[in-house]
């Protein structure tokens, strides 16, 4: 049976970030529920391909090279089908650099050709923050070419509207597609997982060290036995080693480092052993939340808007600690809230599946 709708996706993202691997994989899985998906993996290193584990998935065809991808796209369109070209998900922020000018022109010309040819260009599961003038200009110029543009939180939605990007709506983060089973609530706080990025501003590592020390002192009364530092992104490994050494030396608490930037499975397994997940990385919290029901987000002004936007959308702002303006009383209140209230992402996962189903259904009408 010939399918009227076929999706096409070119994976080109951060290859040392397990969160990016996850959302790219889940986008493919969600699209494959509604017809064939052709995925170009030519830009992906071997380990990243292994992490994605797309081989053998129903309705998924893997190709090596843009020529192979777009040849299939044009062939499908010439046969009377509807091609959907999926743009990469994730966070969009900052500038593009002057060197991107010619690439931007090439992208606009090629995607204009795709749109004129009848391709439905769609972008799902993105967020915007701190965009430069050139970056926002490029996105505004490209916006009319997109059939659908869906951001992943209200903060990004409002920001995109102010920039004139005209988002079509909000669809939950693609990581929610892994929320399939109920997570057992833990009554103990013996093992906790910490996952931090420390590269957003100079004093961030020092602020996180203050938070971690406070956490150890606060959680000792619960019988804290171990802190697992999870490095989901390659550049997080060195600061994780630094923080681990500090904790073991000053407090005598076991603090192993789990390096899993190239394995979604290893990452999920690390979180499954823990009673509380604490992080300033969005997908550390979301992957962790699929294996552990207690979440505490860490933010600082102008640095973690993706987390603030998502937690605001989910009505979880009382699960946030401000490490930029650290206040022990407020931090303790957020910690107690996280310990007493379990997070269940399954209703959001269902909402994500239903919203993607509506998108494909509308295109097929």
TIDO-237416 format. One record per atom (N, C-alpha, C): residue in three letters; x, y, z. Coordinates in steps of 0.2 Angstrom, whole numbers, plus 5000, padded with zeros to 4 digits. Layout:
! TIDO-237416
ALAXYZ
...
END
This chain:
! TIDO-237416
UNK500449945000
UNK500050005000
UNK500450065000
UNK500350114995
UNK500750174995
UNK500450225000
UNK500950255004
UNK500750305009
UNK500750375005
UNK500150415007
UNK500150475004
UNK500650525007
UNK500750515014
UNK501150565018
UNK501850525019
UNK502350555018
UNK503050525020
UNK503450585023
UNK503750575028
UNK504150625032
UNK504850615030
UNK505250675030
UNK505950675028
UNK506350715033
UNK506850685036
UNK507250715041
UNK507950715041
UNK508350765041
UNK509050765041
UNK509350785048
UNK509650735051
UNK509850745058
UNK510550775058
UNK510650835060
UNK511250875061
UNK511150915067
UNK511450895073
UNK511450925079
UNK512050915083
UNK512050925090
UNK512550915094
UNK512650835095
UNK513250815094
UNK513350745094
UNK513650715100
UNK513750765105
UNK514050745112
UNK513550755117
UNK512850755115
UNK512350775120
UNK511750725119
UNK511650685125
UNK511150635125
UNK510450665124
UNK510350725127
UNK509750755126
UNK509550765119
UNK510050795115
UNK509850805108
UNK509750735104
UNK510150685106
UNK509950625103
UNK509250595104
UNK509050605111
UNK508450585113
UNK507850625109
UNK507850685108
UNK507350725105
UNK507350715097
UNK507850705094
UNK507850685087
UNK507650615086
UNK507750565091
UNK507550495090
UNK506750495091
UNK506550535096
UNK505750535098
UNK505350565092
UNK505650615089
UNK505350655083
UNK505250605078
UNK505750565076
UNK505750505071
UNK505150455073
UNK505150435079
UNK504650385082
UNK503950415081
UNK503850475083
UNK503150505083
UNK502950515076
UNK503350535071
UNK503250535064
UNK503050475061
UNK503450415063
UNK503350355060
UNK502650325062
UNK502350345067
UNK501650325069
UNK501150345064
UNK501350385059
UNK500850415055
UNK501050405047
UNK501550365046
UNK501750345039
UNK502550335039
UNK502850325033
UNK503550315032
UNK503950375034
UNK504550365037
UNK505050425038
UNK505650405035
UNK505950445031
UNK506650435028
UNK507150485032
UNK507650455035
UNK508050495039
UNK508850495036
UNK509050545035
UNK509750555033
UNK510250555039
UNK510650505039
UNK511150505045
UNK511850515043
UNK511950545037
UNK512650555035
UNK513050595039
UNK512750645043
UNK513150695047
UNK513350665054
UNK513050605055
UNK513050575062
UNK513650535063
UNK514150545068
UNK514650495069
UNK514350425071
UNK514750375070
UNK514550305072
UNK514250295079
UNK514550325084
UNK514250315091
UNK513550345092
UNK513550405088
UNK512850445089
UNK512350395085
UNK512450365080
UNK512050325076
UNK511750265081
UNK512250245084
UNK512150185089
UNK511650205094
UNK511750265097
UNK511350295102
UNK510650305100
UNK510550325093
UNK509850335091
UNK509450275090
UNK509850225088
UNK509550155087
UNK508850155083
UNK508950185077
UNK508450195072
UNK508350135068
UNK508850095067
UNK508850035063
UNK508349985065
UNK507949965060
UNK507449915062
UNK506749945064
UNK506750005065
UNK506150035068
UNK505550035062
UNK504950015064
UNK504450015059
UNK504350075055
UNK504250075049
UNK504150135045
UNK504750185044
UNK505350165046
UNK505950205046
UNK506450185041
UNK506650225036
UNK507150205031
UNK507750255032
UNK508350225033
UNK508950265034
UNK509350275027
UNK509550335026
UNK509950345020
UNK510550385022
UNK511050385018
UNK511750415019
UNK511850465014
UNK511650535016
UNK511750585011
UNK511150625009
UNK511250695009
UNK510650735007
UNK510350725000
UNK510850694995
UNK510550684989
UNK510050624989
UNK510250574993
UNK509750514993
UNK509150534997
UNK509150585002
UNK508550605005
UNK508150645001
UNK508450694997
UNK507950734994
UNK507750704987
UNK508150654985
UNK507950624979
UNK507250584980
UNK507250554986
UNK506650514988
UNK506050564989
UNK506250624992
UNK505750674993
UNK505450694987
UNK505850714982
UNK505550744975
UNK505250684972
UNK505450624972
UNK505150564969
UNK504450554972
UNK504350564978
UNK503750554982
UNK503250604980
UNK503450664979
UNK503050724977
UNK502850714970
UNK503250694965
UNK503150684958
UNK502650634957
UNK502550584962
UNK502150534962
UNK501450544965
UNK501350614967
UNK500750634969
UNK500650634977
UNK501250614980
UNK501150614988
UNK501350674991
UNK501250684997
UNK501350745001
UNK501950735006
UNK502550765004
UNK503150755008
UNK503150805014
UNK503350785020
UNK503450825026
UNK504150835027
UNK504450895027
UNK505150905029
UNK505250925036
UNK505450885040
UNK505550905047
UNK506150945049
UNK506150995052
UNK506751035054
UNK506951015061
UNK507551025063
UNK507750995069
UNK507451025075
UNK507350995080
UNK507051015086
UNK507651045091
UNK507451075097
UNK507951095102
UNK507851165103
UNK508351195106
UNK508451265108
UNK508751305103
UNK508451365102
UNK508751415097
UNK508951475101
UNK509551495102
UNK509751555106
UNK510351585103
UNK510451645105
UNK511051685103
UNK511051705096
UNK511751715094
UNK511851735087
UNK512051685082
UNK512051695076
UNK512251655071
UNK512951665068
UNK513251725069
UNK513951735066
UNK513851765059
UNK514351805057
UNK514351835050
UNK514451775045
UNK514851725047
UNK514951675042
UNK514351635040
UNK513851645044
UNK513151605042
UNK512751645037
UNK512951705035
UNK512551735030
UNK512451705023
UNK513051675020
UNK512951635014
UNK512551575015
UNK512651545021
UNK512251475022
UNK511551495023
UNK511351555026
UNK510751575027
UNK510351585021
UNK510651615016
UNK510451625009
UNK510251565006
UNK510751515006
UNK510651455003
UNK510051415006
UNK510051415013
UNK509451385016
UNK508851405014
UNK508751475014
UNK508151505012
UNK507951485005
UNK508451485000
UNK508251474993
UNK508051404992
UNK508451354996
UNK508251284995
UNK507551264998
UNK507451295004
UNK506751285007
UNK506251315004
UNK506351375000
UNK505851404996
UNK505651354990
UNK506151324988
UNK506051274982
UNK505651214985
UNK505851194991
UNK505451134994
UNK504651164995
UNK504551224997
UNK503851244999
UNK503551254992
UNK503851284987
UNK503551294981
UNK503351224977
UNK503751174979
UNK503651104976
UNK503051074979
UNK502851094985
UNK502251064988
UNK502451024995
UNK503051034997
UNK503351005003
UNK503051045009
UNK502851005014
UNK502551045020
UNK503151045025
UNK503451105026
UNK504051105031
UNK503751125038
UNK503951075042
UNK503651085049
UNK504251085054
UNK504151115060
UNK504651125065
UNK504251115072
UNK504451065075
UNK504051045082
UNK504651035087
UNK504451055093
UNK504851045099
UNK505451085100
UNK505351155099
UNK505851205099
UNK505751255105
UNK506251295106
UNK506151345111
UNK506651405109
UNK506451465110
UNK506851525108
UNK507051565115
UNK507651585115
UNK507951635120
UNK508551675118
UNK508551735119
UNK509051775118
UNK509351775111
UNK508851785106
UNK509051785099
UNK509351845097
UNK509951845093
UNK510151905091
UNK509751935085
UNK509851995083
UNK509452025078
UNK509551985071
UNK510151965070
UNK510151935063
UNK509851865064
UNK509851825069
UNK509551765070
UNK508851775070
UNK508551815073
UNK507851825073
UNK507551855066
UNK507951895063
UNK507851915056
UNK507751855051
UNK508251805052
UNK508351745048
UNK507651705049
UNK507451695055
UNK506951655057
UNK506251695054
UNK506251755055
UNK505651795052
UNK505551785045
UNK506151795041
UNK506151785034
UNK505851715032
UNK506151665036
UNK505951595034
UNK505251575036
UNK504951605041
UNK504351585044
UNK503751575038
UNK503751615033
UNK503151605028
UNK503251535025
UNK503851505025
UNK503951445021
UNK503751385025
UNK503651395032
UNK503451345036
UNK502751325036
UNK502551265035
UNK501851245036
UNK501651245043
UNK502051225048
UNK501851225055
UNK502551245059
UNK502351285064
UNK502951295069
UNK502651295076
UNK502851245080
UNK502651235087
UNK503251235091
UNK503151275096
UNK503651285102
UNK503451235108
UNK503951235112
UNK503751185118
UNK503651215125
UNK503551275125
UNK503351305131
UNK503051375130
UNK502651405135
UNK502351465134
UNK502751525134
UNK503351515137
UNK503851575137
UNK504151585130
UNK504251525127
UNK504551535120
UNK503951555115
UNK503351535117
UNK502751555113
UNK502751635113
UNK502751665119
UNK502651735119
UNK503251775117
UNK503851745118
UNK504451775115
UNK504451775107
UNK504251715104
UNK504151715097
UNK503651755094
UNK503151765098
UNK502551815095
UNK502851885095
UNK503251905100
UNK503551975101
UNK504051985095
UNK504351935093
UNK504851935088
UNK504551935081
UNK503851925080
UNK503551915074
UNK503651845071
UNK503751795074
UNK503851725072
UNK503151695071
UNK502651715074
UNK501951685073
UNK501951615074
UNK502151585080
UNK502051515081
UNK501351495081
UNK501251435078
UNK500551405078
UNK500251375084
UNK500751365089
UNK500451345096
UNK501051305100
UNK500851275105
UNK501351235109
UNK501251165109
UNK501751125108
UNK501751055109
UNK502251035114
UNK502150985118
UNK502650975124
UNK503250945121
UNK503850955125
UNK504450935123
UNK504450865120
UNK504850855115
UNK504850785112
UNK505050725117
UNK505450745122
UNK505750695127
UNK505150665131
UNK504550695131
UNK503950665134
UNK503750605131
UNK503950595125
UNK503750535122
UNK504050465125
UNK504550475129
UNK504750415133
UNK504350405139
UNK503850445141
UNK503550435147
UNK502950385146
UNK503150315146
UNK502650265144
UNK502350225151
UNK502750225156
UNK502650185162
UNK502550225168
UNK502150205173
UNK502150245179
UNK502850235183
UNK503050285186
UNK503650285190
UNK503450275197
UNK503750225200
UNK503650205207
UNK503950265212
UNK503550295216
UNK503750345221
UNK504150315226
UNK504750355228
UNK505150325233
UNK505050365239
UNK505050335245
UNK504950365251
UNK505650385255
UNK506150365252
UNK506850375254
UNK507150425250
UNK507750455253
UNK508150505249
UNK508850485250
UNK509050425248
UNK509650395250
UNK510150405244
UNK509850405238
UNK510250415232
UNK509950475228
UNK510350525226
UNK510150575222
UNK510650585216
UNK510350605211
UNK510750625204
UNK510750695203
UNK511350715202
UNK511450785200
UNK511750795193
UNK511550835189
UNK511750845182
UNK511850915181
UNK512450945179
UNK512451015179
UNK512851035173
UNK512651095170
UNK513151125165
UNK513451185169
UNK514051205167
UNK514351255171
UNK514751305166
UNK514451305160
UNK514851345155
UNK514451405152
UNK513951425156
UNK513451485153
UNK513751545156
UNK514051555161
UNK514351615163
UNK514951605169
UNK515451645170
UNK516051625174
UNK515851605181
UNK515451635184
UNK515351615191
UNK514851555192
UNK514651525187
UNK514151465187
UNK514351405191
UNK515051385190
UNK515251325194
UNK515351345201
UNK515451405203
UNK515551425210
UNK514851425214
UNK514351445210
UNK513651445213
UNK513351375213
UNK513551335209
UNK513351265209
UNK513651225215
UNK514351245216
UNK514651215222
UNK514351235228
UNK514151295229
UNK513751315235
UNK513051275236
UNK512751265230
UNK512151235230
UNK512251155232
UNK512751125229
UNK512851055231
UNK513051045238
UNK513451085241
UNK513651085248
UNK513051095252
UNK512551135251
UNK511951145254
UNK511551085254
UNK511451055248
UNK511050995247
UNK511350935252
UNK511950925252
UNK512250875256
UNK512050885263
UNK512150945266
UNK511950965273
UNK511250955274
UNK510850975269
UNK510050975270
UNK509850895269
UNK510150855265
UNK509850785264
UNK510150735269
UNK510650755273
UNK511050705277
UNK510550685282
UNK510050725284
UNK509550695289
UNK509050645286
UNK509050635280
UNK508650585277
UNK509050525275
UNK509650525278
UNK510050465277
UNK510450455270
UNK510650515268
UNK510950515261
UNK511550475261
UNK511550435256
UNK512150385255
UNK512550395249
UNK512250425244
UNK512650435238
UNK512350485233
UNK512850525230
UNK512650575225
UNK512950545219
UNK512550535214
UNK512750515207
UNK512750585202
UNK513350595200
UNK513450655195
UNK513450625188
UNK512950645185
UNK512750625178
UNK512950675173
UNK513450655168
UNK513750695163
UNK513350675157
UNK512850715155
UNK512450695149
UNK512750725143
UNK513150775144
UNK513450815138
UNK514250805140
UNK514650795135
UNK515350785135
UNK515650835139
UNK515550905138
UNK515850955142
UNK515650955149
UNK515150925151
UNK514950925158
UNK515450875163
UNK515850835159
UNK516150775163
UNK516750805168
UNK517150855165
UNK517650885169
UNK517350925176
UNK516850965175
UNK516550995181
UNK516250945186
UNK515950885183
UNK515650835187
UNK516250805191
UNK516750785188
UNK517350755192
UNK517550805197
UNK517550875196
UNK517750925201
UNK517350925207
UNK516650925205
UNK516150925211
UNK516150865215
UNK516250805211
UNK516250735214
UNK516850735219
UNK517450755217
UNK518050755222
UNK517950805228
UNK517550855227
UNK517450905232
UNK516950875237
UNK516450835235
UNK515950805240
UNK516350745244
UNK516650705240
UNK516950655243
UNK517450675249
UNK517850725247
UNK518350755251
UNK518050785258
UNK517550835256
UNK517350875262
UNK516850835266
UNK516450785263
UNK515850755267
UNK515950685267
UNK516350655264
UNK516450585264
UNK515850545261
UNK515450575257
UNK514950545254
UNK515150515247
UNK514950455245
UNK515050425239
UNK514750465233
UNK515150485228
UNK514950525223
UNK515250505216
UNK515050445214
UNK515250425207
UNK515050465202
UNK515350475196
UNK515250505190
UNK515050455185
UNK514450465182
UNK514150425176
UNK514250465170
UNK514650445165
UNK514750485159
UNK514250445154
UNK513750475151
UNK513250445147
UNK513050495141
UNK513550535139
UNK513350585134
UNK513250545127
UNK513450485127
UNK513350445120
UNK512950385121
UNK512550385127
UNK512050325128
UNK511450345131
UNK510850345128
UNK510250365131
UNK510050305136
UNK510250245135
UNK510050195139
UNK510450195146
UNK511150215145
UNK511550215151
UNK511250275156
UNK511050325152
UNK510750385156
UNK510150365160
UNK509750335156
UNK509050315160
UNK509250265166
UNK509750225165
UNK509850175170
UNK510150215176
UNK510550265175
UNK510850305180
UNK510350335185
UNK509850365181
UNK509250395185
UNK508850345188
UNK508750285186
UNK508250245188
UNK508550215195
UNK509150225197
UNK509350205204
UNK509350265209
UNK509050315207
UNK509050375212
UNK508350395214
UNK508350435220
UNK507650455223
UNK507450525221
UNK507950565219
UNK507850635217
UNK508350655212
UNK508050695207
UNK508450715201
UNK508550795202
UNK509150825202
UNK509250895203
UNK509650915197
UNK509450965193
UNK509850985187
UNK509651055185
UNK510151085181
UNK510051145177
UNK510051125170
UNK509951065168
UNK509951045161
UNK509251015160
UNK508851045155
UNK508151025153
UNK508050955152
UNK508550925148
UNK508350855147
UNK508650805152
UNK509050835156
UNK509250795162
UNK508650785167
UNK508250835167
UNK507650835171
UNK507150795168
UNK507050795161
UNK506550755158
UNK506750685157
UNK507350665156
UNK507550595156
UNK507550565163
UNK507750605168
UNK507750585175
UNK507050575177
UNK506550625175
UNK505850615177
UNK505550555174
UNK505750525169
UNK505450465166
UNK505650405170
UNK506150415175
UNK506350355179
UNK506350365186
UNK506250435188
UNK506250455195
UNK505650505196
UNK505250505201
UNK504650545201
UNK504750615205
UNK505350625207
UNK505450685211
UNK506050725207
UNK505850785206
UNK506250835202
UNK506350905205
UNK506950925205
UNK507150995207
UNK507551025202
UNK507251075199
UNK507651115194
UNK508051175197
UNK508651185194
UNK509051235196
UNK509151295190
UNK509051355192
UNK509051405187
UNK509451465189
UNK509651505184
UNK509851575186
UNK509651625181
UNK509551685182
UNK509251735178
UNK509551735171
UNK509151735166
UNK509451735159
UNK509851685157
UNK509951625160
UNK510351565158
UNK509951505157
UNK509351495160
UNK509051435160
UNK508251445158
UNK508151485153
UNK507451505151
UNK507051445149
UNK507451395146
UNK507051335144
UNK506751295149
UNK507151295155
UNK506851255161
UNK506351295164
UNK506451365165
UNK505951405168
UNK505251405163
UNK505351405157
UNK504751405152
UNK504351345153
UNK504751285153
UNK504351225154
UNK504051215160
UNK504451225166
UNK504151225173
UNK503551265174
UNK503551325170
UNK502951375171
UNK502351345167
UNK502551315161
UNK501951285157
UNK501651225161
UNK502051185165
UNK501851125169
UNK501651145176
UNK501651205177
UNK501451235184
UNK501851195189
UNK502551195188
UNK503051175193
UNK503551225195
UNK503351285195
UNK503851335196
UNK504051335204
UNK503651305208
UNK503851295215
UNK504351235216
UNK504551205210
UNK505051155210
UNK505751185208
UNK505851245208
UNK506451275205
UNK506851315211
UNK507451305210
UNK507951345215
UNK508351395211
UNK508351455213
UNK508751505210
UNK509451505213
UNK509951475209
UNK510651475211
UNK510951545210
UNK510751585206
UNK511051645205
UNK510951695210
UNK510351685214
UNK510251725220
UNK509951675225
UNK510451635227
UNK510351585232
UNK510151605239
UNK509551575241
UNK509251595247
UNK509051525250
UNK509351515256
UNK509251445259
UNK508551425261
UNK508251475263
UNK507551465265
UNK507051455259
UNK507151485254
UNK506751475248
UNK507051415244
UNK507651395245
UNK507851335242
UNK507651275246
UNK507551275252
UNK507251225256
UNK506551215255
UNK506151265254
UNK505451265252
UNK505351225245
UNK505851245240
UNK505751205234
UNK505951135235
UNK506451125239
UNK506651055240
UNK506151015243
UNK505851035248
UNK505251005252
UNK504650995247
UNK504551045243
UNK504051035238
UNK504150975233
UNK504750975231
UNK504950915226
UNK504950845229
UNK505150845236
UNK505150785239
UNK504450755241
UNK503950805242
UNK503250785244
UNK502750775238
UNK502950805232
UNK502550795226
UNK502850765220
UNK502550705218
UNK502850665213
UNK502650695206
UNK503050685201
UNK502950715194
UNK502750655190
UNK502250655186
UNK502050605182
UNK501950635175
UNK502350615170
UNK502350645164
UNK501950615159
UNK501550565161
UNK501150525156
UNK500650565153
UNK500250605157
UNK499750645153
UNK500050695148
UNK500650715149
UNK500950765144
UNK501150725138
UNK501350665139
UNK501550615134
UNK500950605129
UNK500450595132
UNK499750575129
UNK499550645125
UNK499650695128
UNK499550765124
UNK499950775118
UNK500650755119
UNK501050765114
UNK500850715108
UNK500750655109
UNK500550605104
UNK499950635100
UNK499450655104
UNK498750675101
UNK498950735097
UNK499350785099
UNK499450845095
UNK499850835089
UNK500250785089
UNK500650765083
UNK500150725078
UNK499750685081
UNK499250655077
UNK498750705073
UNK498550755077
UNK498150805073
UNK498550845068
UNK499150855069
UNK499550895064
UNK499550845057
UNK499750785058
UNK499750745052
UNK499050735049
UNK498550735053
UNK497850725050
UNK497650785046
UNK497850845049
UNK497650905045
UNK498050915039
UNK498650885039
UNK499050885032
UNK498750845027
UNK498450785030
UNK498250735025
UNK497550755022
UNK497250805025
UNK496550815023
UNK496550845016
END
